[in-house]
Amino acid sequence: MENNCNGRQENLYETDALVSQYCEFHYGDRYFGVENYPARCARLCCEIMAERNRGAALDLGCAVGRTSFELARDFSSVTGLDFSRRFIAVATRMAEEGKIAYEIPCEGELVGHVERRLADYDLDAVRQRVTFFSGDALSLPPEFSGYDLIFAGNLIDRLKNPRLFLSSIHQRLVSGGLLILTSPYTWLNEFTPRSEWLGGFTEGGRDFTTLEGLRKSLNPHFRMLGTPRDIPFVIRETARKYQHSIAEMTIWERCR
Ligand SMILES: C[S@@+](CC[C@H](N)C(=O)[O-])C[C@H]1O[C@@H](n2cnc3c(N)ncnc32)[C@H](O)[C@@H]1O
């Protein structure tokens, strides 16, 4: 959250700057040779799910929707959900019209104008399988259930109460379904009060990592599959300023 000119708190993910950044992050150019992150995450999810039922998938914190469209290459239906109404408006426009237009900051007041089409990524044929909703991952309506896969990309460290999310998300998966998480574990008080961080602090005189926190929170209902893997991503801020981060992907199977 940030304060706007009226002193009211504004959701960062509703701002022009973040809408532009996420449009480019999802549908824009590749920077510094780093593969498109939403597409790579979806491809890994599909590879991991290759021998499993690929009926329904839920993309939580879907932003402007690229991962949802990519998942629809393999899944019969994909639901994308995000708290940001502006992100969902962009994703919905992409689903309905197959194209979006946006501005990207270059330097100072200079901007570039970009149009992107699903057809450019060979995704036009799958858009009927994707539906977007604005909503809160912490209070999902009951009909958001029965998923074979739930993907939450870079979401957990943006939630007010990640433990609440992790302790209840199994209810939305079929038995044996997978929860796939990615996160750079960038804990910030503005999103998650310090008392709710899953890890990234010392406890009892020793370092307590987010991965340990995930195991602790998910342990009753999930078992971890494989080993965590690093996935880099680059978000363009301006023509001369970029964020280069490394998320960790973990895979969790709902116990049968
Ligand atoms: C760091 S962004 C990641 C977006 C996207 N998954 C990606 O990797 O590009 C976090 C996203 O989570 C969304 N978000 C934050 N809190 C949420 C909540 N309680 N329910 C649903 N979405 C939420 C934000 O609006 C934002 O789109």
The ligand as an SDF file (V2000), in Angstrom:
LIG
                    3D

 27 29  0  0  0  0  0  0  0  0999 V2000
    4.1010   -9.8050   -6.9300 C   0  0  0  0  0  0  0  0  0  0  0  0
    2.5910   -9.8270   -7.8400 S   0  0  0  0  0  0  0  0  0  0  0  0
    2.7200  -11.3390   -8.7390 C   0  0  0  0  0  0  0  0  0  0  0  0
    1.7620  -11.4350   -9.8830 C   0  0  0  0  0  0  0  0  0  0  0  0
    1.9000  -12.6200  -10.8190 C   0  0  0  0  0  0  0  0  0  0  0  0
    1.5970  -13.8790  -10.1900 N   0  0  0  0  0  0  0  0  0  0  0  0
    3.2740  -12.6440  -11.4330 C   0  0  0  0  0  0  0  0  0  0  0  0
    4.0920  -13.4650  -11.0230 O   0  0  0  0  0  0  0  0  0  0  0  0
    3.5250  -11.8110  -12.3110 O   0  0  0  0  0  0  0  0  0  0  0  0
    1.4260  -10.2290   -6.5600 C   0  0  0  0  0  0  0  0  0  0  0  0
    0.0110  -10.2920   -7.0750 C   0  0  0  0  0  0  0  0  0  0  0  0
   -0.8310  -10.7770   -6.0370 O   0  0  0  0  0  0  0  0  0  0  0  0
   -2.0140  -10.0060   -6.0100 C   0  0  0  0  0  0  0  0  0  0  0  0
   -2.5750  -10.1110   -4.6510 N   0  0  0  0  0  0  0  0  0  0  0  0
   -2.0870   -9.5730   -3.5160 C   0  0  0  0  0  0  0  0  0  0  0  0
   -2.8740   -9.9170   -2.4580 N   0  0  0  0  0  0  0  0  0  0  0  0
   -3.8630  -10.6960   -2.9670 C   0  0  0  0  0  0  0  0  0  0  0  0
   -4.9830  -11.3450   -2.3940 C   0  0  0  0  0  0  0  0  0  0  0  0
   -5.2330  -11.2750   -1.0910 N   0  0  0  0  0  0  0  0  0  0  0  0
   -5.7920  -12.0500   -3.2050 N   0  0  0  0  0  0  0  0  0  0  0  0
   -5.5610  -12.1240   -4.5410 C   0  0  0  0  0  0  0  0  0  0  0  0
   -4.5140  -11.5310   -5.1360 N   0  0  0  0  0  0  0  0  0  0  0  0
   -3.6740  -10.8180   -4.3650 C   0  0  0  0  0  0  0  0  0  0  0  0
   -1.5720   -8.6110   -6.4070 C   0  0  0  0  0  0  0  0  0  0  0  0
   -2.6520   -7.8310   -6.8620 O   0  0  0  0  0  0  0  0  0  0  0  0
   -0.5630   -8.9460   -7.4830 C   0  0  0  0  0  0  0  0  0  0  0  0
   -1.1620   -9.0800   -8.7410 O   0  0  0  0  0  0  0  0  0  0  0  0
  1  2  1  0
  2  3  1  0
  2 10  1  0
  3  4  1  0
  4  5  1  0
  5  6  1  0
  5  7  1  0
  7  8  2  0
  7  9  1  0
 10 11  1  0
 11 12  1  0
 11 26  1  0
 12 13  1  0
 13 14  1  0
 13 24  1  0
 14 15  1  0
 14 23  1  0
 15 16  2  0
 16 17  1  0
 17 18  1  0
 17 23  2  0
 18 19  1  0
 18 20  2  0
 20 21  1  0
 21 22  2  0
 22 23  1  0
 24 25  1  0
 24 26  1  0
 26 27  1  0
M  CHG  2   2   1   9  -1
M  END
$$$$
